Structure formats: structure tokens, C-alpha cells
Amino acid sequence: MHRLTRRRIPPYPVPSRDFRPLFATGLLVTTVFLGACGGGGGGGGSTPALSIADAGIGEGDNGASNLVFTVTLSSAAGSDVTVDYATSDGTASSSTDYTSSQASLTIPAGSTSGTITVVVNGDPAFEPNETLAVTLSNASGATIATASATGTIFNDDTGAGNTLNDTGVDTWGDDAGNALTTAQSTFPGQDADTGRDASTASNSNTDGRLGFSFTKLDANGAAFADQTADYATTPWDCVVDNVTGLMWEVKTPNAAGGLRDAAHTYTWYDSDTTTNGGDAGTANGGTCNDTTNCDTEKYVAAVNAAGLCGYNDWRLPSRRELRSLVDYSVSAIGNTIDRNYFPNTVNSFYWTATTQASNAAGAWTTVFLNGGDNANFKNGLIRVRLVRGGS
């Protein structure tokens, strides 16, 4: 409703001889105040709401690092906003993995965010990704919309984990088919009944499909804080398998022309008579950027010289190690390696370090087209994915 008031205008002074007010002294003027129609307004805006976001950080090999959580307000407040917070263990322990914290955060008037820092303790031990929680409470000057966030301490170490991943198979079969989504009591002991794939504690898809668990690393070997990063916008160089303890090379895009180009091929060559199975193979027979070094031995040397992800102990994987990356749940013709962690993978053969026992002129390969193993002559033009770590 419009509210009308009447006020008396006092006499105006005459500012100059060139200006004369048009209003008569003592004239009553009606002023219109526009308020909110329908019962009046007032009271200002709504109370802002607090939210806390998940965070992550690579553990590091030593010292301390900061796991930073961002707390945001839905809108700036006219006065300071305070909120209490406390950490709690998930799979990470405050006695060894991080320093527990219980304090208060203040977001100054006019600001819309603040941060909470949790100190993470680095160590060189291979261990799975670990989690902790930060919970908000007792807010003053705001409400709490999202009270809790998860902090992930990403493993960036290699070590002696399991020698094989689980298969990735999470369906059952009976006498009529093989794509059933529930356990079959009349056909017990199936793959989907056991292992990491079958356990709710380990079959989250947030770090690899089902029982697989991977961590993306940058060129220096540090874990990405945002493990959901897309390769096209934030490329990574290596991946740690948190189950097997192995660190894997990530190929660069086809035809990019660099050392680790996914399109490059190599002949199998090992000049060491103690490891080549009795046949050194073929030197420099592949097609790669450095046309004089297109065999497996020279490629390994070049990657180690470059210090990929901060290491110089890269090598060809064994047959068993390379096969550990295969997801056997994928259909016979498909991407049997997780492209979310291993982009630029060609659906083709990749060399292993394992010579064929029955024929020293051949070596084993893994085929990511269908997840199978094949023996190929060592003079074959085949791709390579290097590995480091393990037992």
C-alpha cells in the first residue's frame, strides 16, 4: 500500500540573483513513499547459508602439507559470521595420518568464503587412499546448509600391494545367461560373489570402477587435489594403482609427437642376457619420434633420462603386472582399461617384459581391445606402457 505524508517546506534561501524558487514559502507538498504493496515490507534480506566442500591432497613422502577445505556463504553478510568445526577419522587416523583440529572459523562481513586447514603427515609407505571428515556446527550469523565434507589423502607411493586387481566382474550367470544382477544361490561361488568388486567398502566408482583404485599424478609425481580433473583441461602424466602398488605411465595423445606419444610403436629388445630369455630381440625396428631409438630398451632409457613423474626406475611391466589393468567386465570388443585414468590408450597390443617360454624369439603382450594375452615375435611393431614400483 502507498503511504502518503504531508510535510511543510521551510522557506528557501535565495542562492543567487539568477535563481528564484518557484515554491511559495510555507507551501504544503505531498510526498509519495513507495513501499512494498500487500502489507508493507522491511526487514532486509534472508540469512545466508554456509556450505563446506570436499577436498583432497597427495600425501607426500615426508613433512607436512595442508589439506584445505573451502567454506562458502550463499551471500555476503552485513556482520561477521562464525562457525565451529571439528575433524574426525574416516579411514585416516589422526594419530598418524593427519593432525586433528577443533576450532572456529570467522568469515568477515562482506566476504563470502573462508578456509579450514588440516595438516597432513607425509610418509613413503604404500597405502590406500584415506579419508577424514570436517563437520560444521554452532553457526552465528548464518545457517548451515552443508554441514560435513570429506577430505581425501591420495596415495602417491608405490609398494608391494596385491599382485593382481580384482576382475571387475559384477554380474552373475545361470544356465540361461551371464548378465544377471543378483547372486544365484543355485550357482554358487561365482566371481561376483567375492573380492573387492563385491565389497561395499572397496567397490566405490569414485577412484576407478568397482574394486579398481587409481590416483592421478602430475609431472612431478604429486597427486592431483582434484581427482575428477579431465585430461583435456588438466592432463596428468602418471597413475598409481592403489591396489597393486604400481605406478604407470600415461601416454600422450596420438600424433602429438612427444616422447610418450600413444601412436609410437617399438620392437622388443633387451641386451641383458640374464633377462632376455635367450633372444635379445630386434633393435630399433619400431616407428617413433626418435627414429634411432625405437625399441623397448632405448625407450625405457629415454623415459628414465627424462625423469617421468620424478623417477628414473621405469621398466617394462611383466605379463602379470600389465594384465592387472584389465577390466574383464567389459564386453569382448571394448575398452578393457579405464580411460578415465588411462586416456589415449589404443585398443591394440602392448609389450610386456616376459619372453615366451616355448619360443625365445617371442614375448608376451596384453591386448586392451579384449583384455587377452598374445605372444608376438620380438620384431613386431607394438606399443609400450611403462611401470615402476611393486615388490
Helices and strands as residue ranges (DSSP letters): E 3-8, E 28-33, E 49-52, E 55-58, E 64-73, E 81-89, E 102-107, E 113-121, E 130-140, E 143-146, E 148-154, G 191-193, G 196-198, E 214-217, E 238-241, E 246-249, H 296-306, G 308-310, H 319-323, E 349-355, E 362-367, E 372-377, E 387-389
